[in-house]
C-alpha cells in the first residue's frame, strides 16, 4: 500500500512539473539553446542566445510577447486580435504577426480553413472572419474523437469475465447513467441509455481534454458553436420523441395548454431551453478559462494556476457534464413520460 501511495505521489509530481514547463513554454518566457555560429536556431523549449559564443549553451529569460489583456482577447477573438495587434506593432516598429502561426505555423492548414471560414466565404453565415477560432475548435474535437476511438479499441480487447481496473471504471459510469435513466425515464426507456452515456462521456472528455500536455489544445466546450450544437441536438431528440409519443396533434396541443393564448409563450420557452442549456455549459467552461488566464498572468504561471486548472477542469468539468446530461434527460422525461 505504501509503495502504491509513493508511486501515486511521484506520478502527480511529474504531471505538475510537466504542466509548469508547458505553461512556461506556452508563454515563450524561458529559452534554453545552443549557439551555432551566427545563426539562431529555434527548437522546442530552446532558443539560441544572441550573445553566446559558437557552440556554447545559454539560458535567458525573455519578456512574454503578449500582456494579460491581449492573451484574453486573443483567446476570445483571435481573428480580430491579429489585425489589431499588427496595427499596434507597425506603429511601434514591432514584428508583424503571421496568422498561419496560430495554426501551428502551417500555412497549408491556415489556407484551407481560411477558404471556408473567411468573412466573404459563402459557407460563413455570420459574415465575420473565424479561421483560427474554428481551426482550434476542430483540432480539439479531433483529439477528443481520437481519444474515444483508442479507448474503445483498448477496452474491447480488455473485456474479461474478471474485469480489469479500466473495465470496472467504464462499467461504473455505465451503471450510473443507466440508473439515472431508470429513475427519470423509467425501465421501459432504457433504449436511451447509449445516447445519454455518449453525451455525458463526450462532454466529460471535452472538458478534461485541456489537461492533455499538448500545446494549443483547449476544451471544445469553450466554444459556443460546440455547446449550441449539443443543445440543438438534445432538444431535437426531445421533440422528435415527443411527436412519436403523442402524435403531431397531441404535440401541438401541448403548446396551447392551459390556454390557446399562451402558445407563443410556450414556444419561446422551448427555444429558451436550447439557449439556457447551451450557454450554461459554455459560460462555466469559458469563464473558468478566463479566470485561469487572469490569475496565471498575475502569478507568472507558478503553482497557483495548477490548482485552478485542477478545479475548473476536473471538478467543474465533471459537474457540468452531469448537469447537461441531467437536464437533457429531464426535458425528455417531461415529454414522453406520463
C-alpha positions as CSV (number, residue, x, y, z in Angstrom):
1,X,0.0,0.0,0.0
2,X,2.8,2.4,0.9
3,X,4.5,1.6,-2.4
4,X,1.3,2.4,-4.3
5,X,0.9,5.7,-2.5
6,X,4.6,6.6,-3.2
7,X,4.1,5.8,-7.0
8,X,0.9,8.0,-7.0
9,X,2.8,10.9,-5.4
10,X,5.6,10.6,-8.0
11,X,3.1,10.5,-10.8
12,X,1.3,13.6,-9.6
13,X,4.6,15.4,-9.0
14,X,5.8,14.6,-12.6
15,X,2.5,15.7,-14.0
16,X,2.6,19.0,-12.1
17,X,6.2,19.6,-13.4
18,X,5.1,18.9,-16.9
19,X,2.2,21.4,-16.5
20,X,4.6,24.1,-15.3
21,X,7.1,23.5,-18.1
22,X,4.4,23.6,-20.7
23,X,2.9,26.8,-19.1
24,X,6.3,28.5,-19.4
25,X,6.6,27.1,-23.0
26,X,3.2,28.5,-24.0
27,X,4.2,31.9,-22.8
28,X,7.6,31.9,-24.5
29,X,9.2,33.1,-21.3
30,X,12.1,30.6,-20.8
31,X,14.5,29.6,-23.6
32,X,17.4,27.2,-23.5
33,X,19.6,26.6,-26.5
34,X,22.9,26.2,-28.2
35,X,24.6,28.8,-30.4
36,X,25.7,27.6,-33.8
37,X,27.8,30.3,-35.4
38,X,26.0,33.5,-36.2
39,X,22.6,31.9,-36.8
40,X,19.9,31.4,-34.2
41,X,18.2,28.0,-34.3
42,X,14.9,27.6,-32.5
43,X,13.7,24.2,-31.4
44,X,11.1,23.0,-28.8
45,X,11.8,24.8,-25.5
46,X,15.0,26.0,-26.9
47,X,16.4,29.3,-28.2
48,X,19.9,30.4,-29.2
49,X,21.2,33.1,-27.0
50,X,22.2,36.1,-29.1
51,X,25.3,36.8,-27.1
52,X,26.5,33.2,-26.8
53,X,29.7,32.0,-28.4
54,X,29.5,29.4,-31.2
55,X,28.7,26.0,-29.7
56,X,28.0,27.5,-26.2
57,X,24.8,26.7,-24.4
58,X,23.0,29.7,-22.9
59,X,19.8,30.4,-21.0
60,X,17.9,33.6,-20.6
61,X,14.5,35.0,-19.6
62,X,12.5,36.9,-22.2
63,X,9.5,39.1,-21.5
64,X,6.3,37.5,-22.7
65,X,5.2,38.8,-26.1
66,X,1.6,39.4,-25.0
67,X,0.2,41.0,-21.9
68,X,-2.7,39.6,-19.9
69,X,-5.4,41.6,-21.7
70,X,-4.0,40.6,-25.1
71,X,-3.9,37.0,-24.1
72,X,-7.6,37.1,-23.1
73,X,-8.6,38.9,-26.3
74,X,-6.6,36.5,-28.4
75,X,-8.3,33.5,-26.8
76,X,-11.8,35.0,-27.4
77,X,-11.4,36.6,-30.9
78,X,-8.1,35.6,-32.4
79,X,-9.1,36.5,-35.9
80,X,-9.8,40.1,-34.8
81,X,-6.9,40.3,-32.4
82,X,-4.2,39.7,-35.1
83,X,-5.1,42.7,-37.4
84,X,-5.4,45.0,-34.3
85,X,-2.1,43.7,-32.9
86,X,-0.4,44.2,-36.3
87,X,-1.6,47.8,-36.4
88,X,-0.1,48.5,-33.0
89,X,3.1,46.7,-33.9
90,X,3.5,48.7,-37.1
91,X,3.1,51.9,-35.2
92,X,5.7,50.8,-32.6
93,X,8.0,49.3,-35.2
94,X,7.4,45.7,-33.9
95,X,7.3,42.5,-35.9
96,X,4.2,41.5,-37.9
97,X,2.2,38.5,-36.6
98,X,1.6,35.9,-39.3
99,X,-1.9,34.4,-39.0
100,X,-0.6,31.0,-40.0
101,X,1.5,31.0,-36.8
102,X,-1.7,30.4,-34.9
103,X,-2.4,27.2,-36.8
104,X,0.9,25.6,-35.6
105,X,2.9,27.5,-38.3
106,X,1.2,25.5,-41.1
107,X,0.4,27.8,-44.0
108,X,-1.4,25.0,-45.9
109,X,-3.8,24.3,-43.0
110,X,-4.4,28.0,-42.5
111,X,-5.2,28.5,-46.2
112,X,-7.6,25.5,-46.1
113,X,-9.6,26.8,-43.1
114,X,-9.4,30.4,-44.4
115,X,-11.2,29.4,-47.7
116,X,-14.1,28.1,-45.6
117,X,-14.3,30.5,-42.7
118,X,-13.2,33.9,-44.0
119,X,-15.8,36.6,-43.9
120,X,-16.7,36.6,-47.6
121,X,-17.0,32.8,-47.9
122,X,-20.4,31.6,-48.9
123,X,-20.1,28.9,-46.2
124,X,-19.7,31.6,-43.4
125,X,-23.2,32.7,-42.5
126,X,-22.0,35.1,-39.7
127,X,-20.0,37.4,-42.0
128,X,-17.0,37.5,-39.7
129,X,-13.5,36.0,-40.0
130,X,-13.3,32.9,-37.9
131,X,-10.5,30.9,-39.5
132,X,-8.2,30.4,-36.4
133,X,-11.1,30.1,-34.0
134,X,-12.7,27.3,-36.0
135,X,-9.3,25.6,-36.6
136,X,-8.7,25.4,-32.9
137,X,-12.2,24.1,-32.3
138,X,-12.0,21.3,-34.9
139,X,-8.5,20.4,-33.8
140,X,-9.6,19.9,-30.2
141,X,-12.6,17.9,-31.3
142,X,-10.3,15.7,-33.4
143,X,-8.2,14.9,-30.4
144,X,-11.4,14.1,-28.4
145,X,-12.7,11.7,-31.1
146,X,-9.3,10.0,-31.4
147,X,-9.2,9.5,-27.7
148,X,-12.6,7.9,-27.8
149,X,-11.6,5.6,-30.6
150,X,-8.4,4.5,-28.9
151,X,-10.2,4.0,-25.6
152,X,-13.0,1.9,-27.3
153,X,-10.4,-0.3,-29.1
154,X,-8.4,-0.8,-25.9
155,X,-11.4,-1.7,-23.8
156,X,-12.7,-4.1,-26.4
157,X,-9.6,-6.1,-26.2
158,X,-9.6,-6.0,-22.4
159,X,-13.1,-7.2,-21.8
160,X,-12.8,-10.1,-19.3
161,X,-15.1,-12.1,-17.0
162,X,-13.0,-10.9,-14.1
163,X,-12.9,-7.2,-15.0
164,X,-9.7,-5.1,-15.1
165,X,-9.5,-1.7,-13.5
166,X,-10.3,0.3,-16.7
167,X,-13.3,-2.1,-17.4
168,X,-14.5,-1.5,-13.8
169,X,-14.4,2.3,-14.3
170,X,-16.3,2.2,-17.5
171,X,-18.9,-0.2,-16.1
172,X,-19.4,2.1,-13.1
173,X,-20.0,5.0,-15.4
174,X,-22.5,2.9,-17.5
175,X,-24.3,1.8,-14.3
176,X,-24.5,5.4,-13.1
177,X,-26.1,6.6,-16.4
178,X,-28.4,3.5,-16.5
179,X,-29.6,4.1,-13.0
180,X,-30.4,7.7,-13.9
181,X,-32.4,6.7,-16.9
182,X,-34.3,4.2,-14.8
183,X,-35.1,6.8,-12.2
184,X,-36.0,9.6,-14.6
185,X,-37.4,7.9,-17.7
186,X,-38.5,4.5,-16.4
187,X,-37.3,1.0,-17.0
188,X,-39.2,0.9,-20.4
189,X,-37.0,3.6,-21.8
190,X,-33.6,2.0,-21.4
191,X,-33.1,2.4,-25.2
192,X,-31.9,6.0,-24.4
193,X,-29.0,4.8,-22.2
194,X,-26.4,4.6,-25.0
195,X,-27.3,8.2,-26.1
196,X,-27.1,9.8,-22.7
197,X,-23.9,7.8,-21.9
198,X,-22.3,9.1,-25.2
199,X,-23.5,12.6,-24.4
200,X,-22.1,12.5,-20.9
201,X,-18.7,11.0,-21.9
202,X,-18.3,13.4,-24.8
203,X,-18.8,16.5,-22.6
204,X,-16.8,15.0,-19.8
205,X,-13.8,14.2,-22.0
206,X,-14.2,17.6,-23.8
207,X,-14.0,19.4,-20.5
208,X,-11.0,17.4,-19.4
209,X,-9.0,17.5,-22.7
210,X,-7.4,20.7,-21.6
211,X,-5.3,18.6,-19.2
212,X,-3.5,16.9,-22.1
213,X,0.1,18.0,-22.3
214,X,-0.4,19.1,-25.9
215,X,0.2,22.9,-26.6
216,X,-2.7,24.6,-28.3
217,X,-5.4,22.0,-27.2
218,X,-8.3,23.6,-25.3
219,X,-11.7,22.4,-24.3
220,X,-14.1,22.2,-27.3
221,X,-16.9,23.2,-24.9
222,X,-15.1,26.5,-24.5
223,X,-16.5,27.3,-28.0
224,X,-20.2,28.4,-28.2
225,X,-20.5,26.5,-31.5
226,X,-20.0,23.2,-29.8
227,X,-22.3,23.8,-26.8
228,X,-25.0,25.3,-29.0
229,X,-24.8,22.3,-31.3
230,X,-25.1,19.9,-28.3
231,X,-28.1,21.9,-27.1
232,X,-29.9,21.8,-30.5
233,X,-29.2,18.1,-30.8
234,X,-30.5,17.3,-27.4
235,X,-33.7,19.3,-27.8
236,X,-34.3,18.0,-31.3
237,X,-34.2,14.4,-29.9
238,X,-36.6,15.5,-27.2
239,X,-39.2,16.9,-29.6
240,X,-38.8,14.1,-32.1
241,X,-39.6,11.5,-29.4
242,X,-42.4,13.7,-28.1
243,X,-44.0,13.7,-31.6
244,X,-43.6,9.9,-31.8
245,X,-45.2,9.5,-28.3
246,X,-48.1,12.0,-28.7
247,X,-48.6,12.3,-32.4
248,X,-48.4,15.6,-34.2
249,X,-51.8,16.7,-32.9
250,X,-51.1,15.9,-29.3
251,X,-47.7,17.5,-29.6
252,X,-49.0,20.8,-31.0
253,X,-51.9,20.7,-28.4
254,X,-49.3,20.8,-25.6
255,X,-48.3,24.3,-26.7
256,X,-51.8,25.5,-26.2
257,X,-52.2,24.4,-22.6
258,X,-53.6,25.6,-20.4
259,X,-54.9,28.3,-22.8
260,X,-54.5,28.8,-26.5
261,X,-53.3,32.4,-26.0
262,X,-50.2,31.1,-24.2
263,X,-49.0,29.2,-27.3
264,X,-46.4,31.9,-28.2
265,X,-45.1,32.0,-24.7
266,X,-44.7,28.2,-24.6
267,X,-42.9,28.3,-27.9
268,X,-40.5,30.9,-26.7
269,X,-40.0,28.8,-23.6
270,X,-38.9,25.8,-25.6
271,X,-36.5,27.9,-27.6
272,X,-35.1,29.3,-24.4
273,X,-34.3,25.8,-23.2
274,X,-31.8,25.5,-26.1
275,X,-30.2,28.8,-25.1
276,X,-30.2,28.0,-21.4
277,X,-28.6,24.6,-21.6
278,X,-26.0,25.7,-24.2
279,X,-24.9,28.9,-22.5
280,X,-24.8,27.3,-19.1
281,X,-22.1,24.8,-20.3
282,X,-20.3,27.4,-22.4
283,X,-20.3,30.0,-19.7
284,X,-18.9,27.8,-17.0
285,X,-16.1,26.4,-19.1
286,X,-15.2,29.6,-20.8
287,X,-15.5,31.6,-17.5
288,X,-13.1,29.2,-15.8
289,X,-10.6,29.7,-18.7
290,X,-10.8,33.5,-18.3
291,X,-10.2,33.3,-14.5
292,X,-7.3,30.9,-15.1
293,X,-5.8,33.3,-17.6
294,X,-6.1,36.3,-15.3
295,X,-4.7,34.6,-12.2
296,X,-2.0,32.8,-14.1
297,X,-0.8,36.1,-15.6
298,X,-0.8,37.7,-12.1
299,X,1.2,34.9,-10.6
300,X,3.6,34.4,-13.5
301,X,2.3,30.8,-14.1
302,X,3.7,29.5,-10.8
303,X,2.0,26.9,-8.6
304,X,-1.4,28.7,-8.2
305,X,-2.6,28.1,-11.9
306,X,-2.1,24.4,-11.4
307,X,-4.6,24.3,-8.6
308,X,-7.0,26.4,-10.6
309,X,-6.6,24.1,-13.6
310,X,-7.4,21.1,-11.5
311,X,-10.5,22.8,-10.1
312,X,-12.0,24.3,-13.2
313,X,-11.1,21.4,-15.5
314,X,-11.6,18.4,-13.3
315,X,-14.3,19.4,-10.8
316,X,-16.3,21.9,-12.7
317,X,-15.9,19.9,-16.0
318,X,-17.3,16.8,-14.4
319,X,-20.1,18.7,-12.7
320,X,-21.1,20.5,-15.9
321,X,-21.1,17.2,-17.9
322,X,-23.5,15.8,-15.3
323,X,-25.7,18.9,-15.3
324,X,-26.1,19.0,-19.1
325,X,-26.9,15.3,-19.3
326,X,-29.4,15.5,-16.4
327,X,-31.2,18.5,-17.9
328,X,-31.4,16.8,-21.3
329,X,-32.8,13.7,-19.6
330,X,-35.3,15.8,-17.6
331,X,-36.6,17.6,-20.7
332,X,-37.1,14.2,-22.4
333,X,-38.9,12.8,-19.4
334,X,-41.3,15.8,-19.4
335,X,-42.4,14.9,-22.9
336,X,-42.5,11.1,-23.1
337,X,-43.4,10.0,-19.6
338,X,-46.9,10.0,-18.0
